[in-house]
Structures are given as C-alpha cells and as structure tokens.
Amino acid sequence: MIKLRLRASKVKLGDRLIGTGGEPNRLVMQVTRTSHGVKLSHGSSVETQFAGDPLIWIMRNEPRVIEEELPHTVWRPQSSRRIHQWEGDK
C-alpha cells in the first residue's frame, strides 16, 4: 500500500482513510459530491463529510505494472467484411 495526499473527490472505492493516529482505519465504500462538498461513506451507516474539496491523506493499493511488452497491434488489421453464406450477395 502507498500513502497519497489528494483531493477528497479523487478518492476511490477501496481506498483507506488515514485516521488521527496515522493508521489507515476506514475503508471507503462510496464517494458522493454534494452542493457543500464531498461525502465519503465507509461502513454500514458511517460517513465523513468535507466542506469543499480539501486535500486528505489515504492509503491505496499500489498499481500493478505489466513488465512484459504487449504486441504492436492487439486488433487484427481492418479488412473488408466477409459475407457469410446465409447473407447472400448484396
């Protein structure tokens, strides 16, 4: 897990809010923008509301990196559409 500081509106499902003791203790279940700011739901009926869109500290799983190189083209080259037997000549 990595520690990030970002805007409350950029928090994602699965991020953990950093508590007052510095420990990630609340798993974010939903992020909602309101007219007054941002609301984070983390639990059955527990919510944290922020006025505006402040910077907050969270813990997030590290992004996975693909180390192998992907082929140059994933899709086949575009060619004319093949007509199937049941379609007949058009």
C-alpha positions as a Python dict, from the first residue, in 0.01 Angstrom:
ca = {
    (1, 'M'): (0, 0, 0),
    (2, 'I'): (113, 352, -71),
    (3, 'K'): (29, 674, 112),
    (4, 'L'): (-120, 951, -106),
    (5, 'R'): (-242, 1303, -48),
    (6, 'L'): (-516, 1401, -290),
    (7, 'R'): (-846, 1584, -321),
    (8, 'A'): (-1141, 1422, -145),
    (9, 'S'): (-1329, 1397, -477),
    (10, 'K'): (-1047, 1180, -622),
    (11, 'V'): (-1079, 909, -356),
    (12, 'K'): (-1180, 570, -500),
    (13, 'L'): (-1369, 268, -374),
    (14, 'G'): (-1129, 54, -170),
    (15, 'D'): (-904, 338, -53),
    (16, 'R'): (-846, 366, 322),
    (17, 'L'): (-878, 697, 505),
    (18, 'I'): (-588, 775, 737),
    (19, 'G'): (-713, 816, 1096),
    (20, 'T'): (-594, 1056, 1363),
    (21, 'G'): (-329, 813, 1483),
    (22, 'G'): (-185, 782, 1133),
    (23, 'E'): (-329, 434, 1075),
    (24, 'P'): (-548, 352, 774),
    (25, 'N'): (-866, 251, 952),
    (26, 'R'): (-1169, 329, 734),
    (27, 'L'): (-1233, 155, 402),
    (28, 'V'): (-1413, 386, 155),
    (29, 'M'): (-1730, 233, 11),
    (30, 'Q'): (-1877, 533, -176),
    (31, 'V'): (-1778, 887, -279),
    (32, 'T'): (-2058, 1142, -328),
    (33, 'R'): (-2032, 1505, -434),
    (34, 'T'): (-2282, 1732, -259),
    (35, 'S'): (-2361, 2100, -301),
    (36, 'H'): (-2147, 2176, 6),
    (37, 'G'): (-1853, 1943, -62),
    (38, 'V'): (-1770, 1573, -66),
    (39, 'K'): (-1917, 1287, 139),
    (40, 'L'): (-1728, 958, 189),
    (41, 'S'): (-1921, 653, 310),
    (42, 'H'): (-1713, 396, 495),
    (43, 'G'): (-1922, 136, 668),
    (44, 'S'): (-2287, 48, 710),
    (45, 'S'): (-2402, 397, 813),
    (46, 'V'): (-2080, 585, 884),
    (47, 'E'): (-1997, 889, 671),
    (48, 'T'): (-1736, 1162, 669),
    (49, 'Q'): (-1830, 1496, 515),
    (50, 'F'): (-1580, 1751, 388),
    (51, 'A'): (-1661, 2114, 315),
    (52, 'G'): (-1537, 2190, -36),
    (53, 'D'): (-1277, 1955, -185),
    (54, 'P'): (-983, 1951, 61),
    (55, 'L'): (-659, 1756, 37),
    (56, 'I'): (-671, 1440, 251),
    (57, 'W'): (-434, 1150, 324),
    (58, 'I'): (-530, 798, 214),
    (59, 'M'): (-370, 458, 170),
    (60, 'R'): (-417, 290, -170),
    (61, 'N'): (-303, -43, -311),
    (62, 'E'): (-3, 2, -535),
    (63, 'P'): (-89, -9, -906),
    (64, 'R'): (23, -326, -1080),
    (65, 'V'): (269, -276, -1361),
    (66, 'I'): (287, -507, -1662),
    (67, 'E'): (653, -569, -1726),
    (68, 'E'): (622, -766, -2046),
    (69, 'E'): (578, -581, -2371),
    (70, 'L'): (243, -603, -2547),
    (71, 'P'): (232, -689, -2917),
    (72, 'H'): (239, -396, -3160),
    (73, 'T'): (-127, -436, -3255),
    (74, 'V'): (-378, -613, -3040),
    (75, 'W'): (-653, -598, -3302),
    (76, 'R'): (-641, -759, -3641),
    (77, 'P'): (-586, -519, -3930),
    (78, 'Q'): (-909, -376, -4065),
    (79, 'S'): (-1013, -551, -4384),
    (80, 'S'): (-1329, -575, -4586),
    (81, 'R'): (-1614, -758, -4417),
    (82, 'R'): (-1654, -1119, -4519),
    (83, 'I'): (-2001, -1216, -4644),
    (84, 'H'): (-2136, -1532, -4487),
    (85, 'Q'): (-2323, -1800, -4686),
    (86, 'W'): (-2659, -1723, -4528),
    (87, 'E'): (-2638, -1349, -4612),
    (88, 'G'): (-2615, -1399, -4987),
    (89, 'D'): (-2477, -1144, -5233),
    (90, 'K'): (-2581, -787, -5181),
}
